[in-house]
Structure formats: structure tokens, C-alpha cells
Amino acid sequence: MGVMQVPAVRLRYAQRLFAGMSLLVTAALLQGCGDSSAPAGGADAASASGPPAVDSKGCTVYGDPPRPTVSLSPDGTLNAAIALLANACLTMGGETLKWTDPDGNPRTACMVVPPQASAQKPVPMLVWLHPTLLAQDSILATGLPKLVRTGDLSGDPANPGFILLLPLGRDIKQFLPAPLNTGIGWDHWYRNLDRSSPYLNVDVAAIDYFISVPEQRGIVDTKRVYMSGWSEGADMSTLYGLDTNGIAATGVYSTITPFADPADPCPGPAFATNQRPYYLMVRECDAGDACDLGQQFLNQLRGGVLPAADVSGVILDFATKPVAMCNSACNGSNPAYGSEEQYEHTHWPQPWNDNLLGFMRDNAEP
């Protein structure tokens, strides 16, 4: 959005998120024990004859250059994250999928399939992306895995349940203050979603691949493929869902924007080549002024990026009750609200899972 240049706010956000998410993962583990032919994203296309050029400001036509991987970040290693994913996937009764992306990175995803899904009776699919620094074990804190067999994404009582697809990010450098500057995350900073480009964002390529696996098995209702995610996962889900044909709708928790984060050196205007509905859940006292910035992002989408009628959201208070506006005191600089901001950001609003699924269910592709 390019409207708030306040690195101190981002630092407080990072510190609170890191501390809160660590507690969240521990609690979760204890509780738990697309069509890939979308057109290019962005207003301009780079030449296919070479990597996107970097200008004097260090930017490309697609925003920032691709984020480099980190072999051993201070926050953890990719292998450790893959191990966590494997354990969480086993806990949920899922299948671990593996792939090597065009940059040679080993990629992993967990696919949880309800027993009733078959080629004769395909079911919807929910693709969910994890927050930065965390692997897919964080899904256990959302309550969504409990709905795989019974959740209503189809609108057909005779066909309940959905496939839950959980891709894993990469250990990368990000434009965030420590400890979020490196670790398992998503490159929404390099916004090349042109599937014909040899320099396609490799995280986009990985999500494309993992979506294709269950679709090729014929067990997916391809008119009901949905994107969701949390925090940085919400950023990437937003970017991917807005610019990937075959995604019926996107509904996420706590994003400010994937296009112009306050820390982004190469912000750009929001764009959407996939004109499908979008829904944002955010807390009134979310960390890093995410509530106000999230509302500004929704207004950007309504301002011509998507049909205004297709953009919606809800602001939730500490008890997950809907409220009319953000709490103006929770702007990331008021220490009196620090613990509340941390709590609200690091607690997925489970009571709203049915509302989230209902939004998606009501917005299948024609």
C-alpha cells in the first residue's frame, strides 16, 4: 500500500509474532498429540529472453527480485520444517507429496483426503498456506483439519468434506525485521505469476504443482478449489488466489497486502487477473496495525481491482465477536495493547470457520 513507513512498528510486530507463534505451535502440537495456465500478473510483462532486469532502485517489473534461499537460517532449517510437516501430516492421516522446483529446491506438501473422495465423487479442495517461520503443523491450531470429513464446501449434504492441501514454503530472506527476515516463508515480494515465463515465482510454481496432483487423480471438484492462509501465508494466498485461473475464491486471516507491505522496497499496485471473490478476517487489535491496513487493502480491491460486490470481510474483537471498526489504540505503538495484539494475531478465529467455509461454498466457479 505504501502508506505507512514505520519500521519500528514492524519490529514490534515481528517480536510479538515470533513469541506468540512459538507458543501457538507448542499448544497446537499438544492438541493435535488450479489451473496453472493463468495469465501474467502485473501490468507489464518482462522479456522471456532473460531474467527480469533490475533497475537502479533494485526493483524489477514484477516488484522485488526473487528472494534468495537460506541454507541454515537462524530460525531453523528447511529440513527441520519438512520433518515437522511430515509429523503433522501423519497426525492428520495425510499423504506427503514431494517435488523439486525449477530452482532445484526440494518442495513438500501434505494432502489430507476424506475417505469418501473418489473419481466418482470428487470433493472441493482448500489450499492453506502457513505463516512465516512456521511449518504446516500450525494448521492444527485452526481447527480446519477436524472439518475435512464433514465440512460443507459443496452445498450438497450427500457430498460432505473437502481435501486439505498444505504446501510448505522455503527458507528465504524476506524484507522483514528479525526474526522474520529469514525462515520458512513465502516470496510474495517477487510478483511474477506469468505461467509462460521461465522466471515464474518458484513458490507459485510449487503451489501449481501440488494443486495438480489431486486434480490429476480426478478426486477434486475443480469448480470448488479455494485459497486460504494465515499472516504471511495469507499474503501469499491472496497473491496466488487473485492471479490464478481455477481458484474459485480466496478467504484469509490477517493480511495487510501482498503488493505493498510497509517494509517492501519495491511496492506496486494491487492487480487481479482472476476476478473471483475475496474475503478477509482480521482482528480489531491485530499486530502491526494490520486491522487498519487490511481495511485499506480491501478498499483498494473494491476500487477497481475486483468488482466491489466480490470483496468482503469481517473485523473481530478479542472474543471473536464482529465489530464495526478497528480499535484505533492498537496501532503497533501503544505498549498497553501489546499483549492483546500478540494474542489476537496468533489465535486463528476458530468460531468463524463455518463462516469462512460458507463464503467459499457460496462462491463456486460458474
C-alpha positions in Angstrom: 0.0 0.0 0.0 3.0 2.3 0.5 1.1 4.3 3.2 3.0 3.6 6.4 6.8 3.7 6.6 7.2 2.7 10.2 9.9 0.0 10.6 9.6 0.3 14.4 6.1 -1.0 14.1 7.2 -3.9 12.0 9.9 -4.7 14.6 7.4 -4.9 17.4 5.2 -6.9 15.1 8.0 -9.4 14.4 9.0 -9.8 18.1 5.4 -10.3 19.2 4.6 -12.7 16.3 7.7 -14.8 16.9 7.0 -15.1 20.6 3.3 -15.8 20.2 3.6 -18.2 17.3 6.2 -20.3 19.2 3.6 -20.7 22.0 0.9 -21.4 19.4 2.8 -24.2 17.7 3.6 -25.9 21.0 -0.1 -25.8 22.0 -1.2 -27.0 18.6 1.1 -30.0 18.6 -0.1 -30.9 22.1 -3.7 -30.6 21.0 -3.0 -32.5 17.7 -0.9 -35.4 20.0 -5.7 -24.5 -10.1 -5.4 -24.4 -13.1 -1.8 -23.4 -13.8 -2.5 -21.6 -17.0 -3.3 -18.2 -15.6 -2.1 -15.1 -17.5 0.8 -12.9 -16.3 0.4 -11.0 -13.0 1.2 -7.2 -13.0 0.7 -4.5 -15.6 3.9 -5.2 -17.6 5.5 -8.4 -18.8 9.2 -8.9 -18.7 11.1 -10.4 -21.6 11.2 -14.2 -21.7 14.8 -14.0 -23.1 16.4 -13.4 -19.8 15.8 -12.7 -16.1 13.7 -9.6 -15.3 16.0 -6.6 -15.3 16.8 -4.9 -12.0 16.6 -1.1 -12.1 18.6 1.5 -10.2 16.3 1.1 -7.2 16.9 -2.6 -7.1 13.4 -3.4 -8.4 12.0 -5.4 -11.4 8.9 -5.1 -13.4 7.5 -7.8 -11.0 8.4 -5.9 -7.8 11.4 -7.2 -5.9 13.9 -9.7 -7.4 13.3 -13.3 -6.3 14.0 -13.9 -2.7 17.2 -16.0 -2.2 17.1 -19.2 -0.2 19.0 -19.6 3.1 20.6 -23.0 3.7 20.7 -22.6 7.5 18.8 -19.6 8.8 19.0 -18.7 12.5 15.3 -19.5 12.7 15.5 -23.1 11.7 16.4 -25.2 8.6 14.3 -26.4 5.8 14.9 -30.0 6.7 13.6 -29.3 10.2 10.4 -27.8 8.7 10.0 -30.7 6.4 10.3 -33.1 9.4 7.6 -31.1 11.3 5.4 -31.2 8.2 5.8 -35.0 7.9 4.9 -35.5 11.6 1.9 -33.1 11.3 0.8 -34.8 8.1 1.0 -38.2 9.8 -1.1 -36.9 12.7 -3.8 -35.8 10.3 -3.8 -39.0 8.3 -2.4 -37.2 5.3 -0.1 -38.1 2.4 3.2 -36.3 2.0 3.8 -35.0 -1.5 7.3 -34.2 -2.8 8.6 -32.2 -5.8 11.8 -30.3 -6.9 11.1 -26.8 -8.1 12.8 -25.1 -11.1 15.5 -23.6 -8.8 16.4 -27.1 -7.5 14.7 -26.6 -4.1 13.1 -29.7 -2.6 9.4 -28.9 -2.0 6.9 -30.7 0.2 3.2 -30.6 0.8 0.7 -32.5 2.9 -2.6 -33.7 1.3 -5.4 -34.8 3.6 -8.2 -36.5 1.7 -11.5 -37.5 3.2 -12.2 -41.3 2.7 -15.3 -40.6 0.6 -13.4 -38.7 -2.1 -13.1 -40.6 -5.4 -13.1 -40.1 -9.1 -16.8 -41.0 -9.0 -17.5 -38.5 -6.2 -14.9 -35.6 -6.3 -14.9 -33.2 -3.4 -13.9 -29.5 -3.0 -10.3 -28.6 -2.1 -9.0 -26.0 0.3 -5.3 -24.9 -0.2 -4.0 -23.4 3.0 -0.6 -21.6 3.4 1.2 -21.3 6.8 2.6 -18.2 8.5 6.2 -17.3 8.1 8.7 -19.2 10.4 6.2 -22.0 10.9 5.6 -25.2 9.0 2.3 -26.8 8.4 1.9 -28.0 11.9 0.3 -24.6 12.5 -2.8 -25.8 10.7 -3.6 -27.8 13.9 -4.3 -24.5 15.7 -7.0 -23.5 13.2 -9.5 -26.4 13.7 -9.7 -26.9 10.0 -8.3 -30.5 9.9 -11.3 -31.6 12.1 -13.6 -30.5 9.3 -12.0 -32.5 6.4 -14.6 -35.3 6.6 -17.7 -33.2 7.4 -17.1 -29.6 6.4 -19.6 -28.2 3.9 -17.8 -26.7 0.9 -20.1 -28.3 -1.7 -23.6 -27.3 -0.6 -24.6 -30.9 -1.1 -25.5 -32.8 2.1 -24.8 -36.0 0.3 -21.2 -34.9 -0.5 -19.6 -33.5 2.7 -15.9 -33.0 3.3 -13.0 -31.5 1.4 -9.4 -32.1 0.5 -7.0 -30.0 2.6 -3.8 -29.2 0.7 -0.9 -27.8 2.8 2.2 -26.7 0.7 5.4 -25.8 2.6 7.3 -22.6 1.9 11.1 -22.2 1.6 13.8 -20.9 4.0 14.2 -17.5 2.4 15.3 -13.9 3.0 12.4 -11.5 3.4 12.0 -7.8 3.8 11.1 -8.0 7.4 12.9 -7.3 10.7 14.4 -10.1 12.7 13.4 -12.7 13.5 11.1 -12.7 10.4 13.8 -11.7 8.0 14.8 -15.3 7.3 13.0 -18.6 7.8 10.3 -20.7 6.3 8.1 -18.3 4.4 6.7 -17.2 1.0 8.0 -15.0 -1.7 5.1 -12.6 -2.3 7.7 -9.9 -2.9 8.6 -11.1 -6.4 5.2 -11.0 -8.1 5.8 -12.8 -11.4 2.7 -15.1 -11.9 3.2 -15.4 -15.7 3.0 -19.2 -16.2 4.7 -18.9 -19.6 7.8 -17.2 -18.1 10.8 -19.3 -17.3 11.3 -17.0 -14.4 7.9 -17.7 -12.8 7.9 -17.2 -9.0 9.0 -20.7 -7.8 6.6 -20.7 -4.8 3.8 -20.1 -7.3 5.2 -23.0 -9.4 5.3 -25.2 -6.3 1.7 -24.4 -5.4 0.6 -25.0 -9.0 2.3 -28.4 -8.9 0.8 -29.6 -5.7 -2.7 -28.5 -6.8 -2.2 -30.5 -9.9 -1.6 -33.8 -8.1 -5.1 -34.4 -6.6 -6.7 -32.8 -9.7 -4.9 -35.3 -11.9 -6.3 -38.1 -9.7 -9.8 -36.9 -10.6 -10.8 -36.5 -6.9 -11.2 -32.7 -6.9 -14.4 -30.8 -7.8 -12.4 -28.3 -9.9 -15.1 -25.7 -9.7 -14.5 -25.6 -5.9 -10.8 -25.0 -5.4 -10.2 -22.4 -2.7 -7.2 -20.5 -1.2 -6.7 -19.6 2.4 -3.8 -18.8 4.8 -2.6 -17.0 7.9 -0.4 -13.9 8.2 2.4 -14.3 5.6 0.6 -17.3 4.3 -2.4 -15.0 3.9 -0.3 -12.7 1.9 0.8 -15.5 -0.5 -2.7 -16.9 -0.7 -4.0 -13.5 -1.6 -1.5 -13.0 -4.4 -1.9 -16.5 -5.7 -5.7 -16.6 -5.5 -6.2 -13.2 -7.2 -4.0 -14.3 -10.1 -4.6 -18.0 -10.8 -7.3 -19.2 -13.0 -9.2 -22.1 -11.4 -9.3 -20.6 -7.9 -12.9 -20.1 -7.1 -12.5 -17.8 -4.1 -9.9 -16.7 -1.5 -10.6 -16.3 2.2 -7.7 -15.5 4.6 -6.9 -14.4 8.1 -4.7 -11.3 8.8 -3.0 -9.8 5.8 -2.3 -6.2 5.2 -1.4 -6.6 1.4 1.0 -8.8 -0.6 1.6 -5.9 -3.0 2.9 -3.0 -0.9 3.9 -4.1 2.6 5.3 -1.1 4.5 8.8 -2.8 4.5 8.7 -3.6 0.8 11.4 -1.7 -1.2 9.5 -2.3 -4.4 5.8 -1.8 -3.8 3.3 -1.9 -6.6 -0.4 -1.5 -7.3 -2.7 -4.4 -6.5 -3.8 -6.5 -9.5 -6.1 -9.4 -10.1 -6.3 -11.4 -13.3 -8.6 -13.9 -11.6 -11.8 -12.0 -11.0 -13.1 -14.1 -8.1 -14.5 -13.2 -4.7 -12.2 -12.3 -1.8 -12.8 -12.4 2.0 -10.6 -11.1 4.8 -10.9 -11.9 8.5 -8.9 -9.5 10.8 -8.9 -8.6 14.5 -9.7 -5.1 15.8 -6.4 -5.1 17.7 -4.2 -7.1 15.3 -0.4 -6.7 15.4 1.4 -4.2 13.2 -1.7 -2.1 12.6 -2.9 -5.0 10.5 -6.6 -4.1 11.0 -6.4 -0.6 9.6 -4.0 -1.6 6.8 -6.2 -4.6 6.0 -9.3 -2.4 5.6 -7.3 -0.1 3.3 -6.3 -3.1 1.2 -10.0 -4.1 0.9 -10.8 -0.6 -0.3 -8.0 -0.9 -2.8 -9.6 -4.1 -4.2 -13.0 -2.5 -4.3 -11.6 0.5 -6.1 -11.3 -1.3 -9.4 -9.1 -4.4 -8.9 -12.2 -6.6 -8.3 -15.9 -6.0 -8.6 -16.8 -4.2 -5.3 -19.6 -6.8 -4.6 -17.0 -9.6 -4.6 -14.9 -8.0 -1.8 -15.9 -8.6 1.8 -14.5 -9.0 5.3 -15.1 -9.0 9.0 -13.4 -7.3 11.9 -13.4 -9.4 15.1 -12.7 -8.4 18.7 -10.8 -10.3 21.4 -13.7 -12.7 21.8 -14.1 -13.1 18.0 -17.3 -11.1 18.0 -17.8 -8.9 14.9 -17.3 -5.2 15.4 -17.8 -2.2 13.2 -14.3 -0.8 13.1 -10.7 -1.3 14.2 -9.5 -0.3 17.7 -7.6 2.9 16.9 -5.4 2.5 20.0 -4.0 -0.7 18.5 -1.6 0.9 16.0 1.5 -1.1 16.9 3.0 1.7 19.1 0.9 1.6 22.2 2.5 -0.7 24.8 -0.7 -1.0 26.7 -2.1 -3.1 23.9 1.0 -5.2 23.1 -0.2 -8.5 24.7 -3.7 -8.1 23.1 -2.2 -7.5 19.7 0.0 -10.6 20.1 -2.9 -12.8 21.3 -5.3 -11.7 18.6 -2.8 -12.2 15.7 -1.6 -15.6 16.9 -5.0 -17.1 17.5 -6.9 -18.2 14.4 -10.6 -17.3 14.9 -11.9 -20.9 15.0 -15.6 -19.9 15.7 -15.5 -18.3 12.2 -14.5 -21.5 10.4 -18.1 -22.2 9.4 -18.5 -18.6 8.1 -15.2 -19.0 6.1 -16.4 -22.2 4.6 -19.8 -20.7 3.9 -18.2 -17.8 2.0 -16.3 -20.3 -0.2 -19.2 -22.6 -0.6 -21.4 -19.8 -1.9 -18.7 -18.8 -4.5 -18.0 -21.8 -6.6 -16.9 -21.1 -10.2 -19.8 -20.9 -12.7 
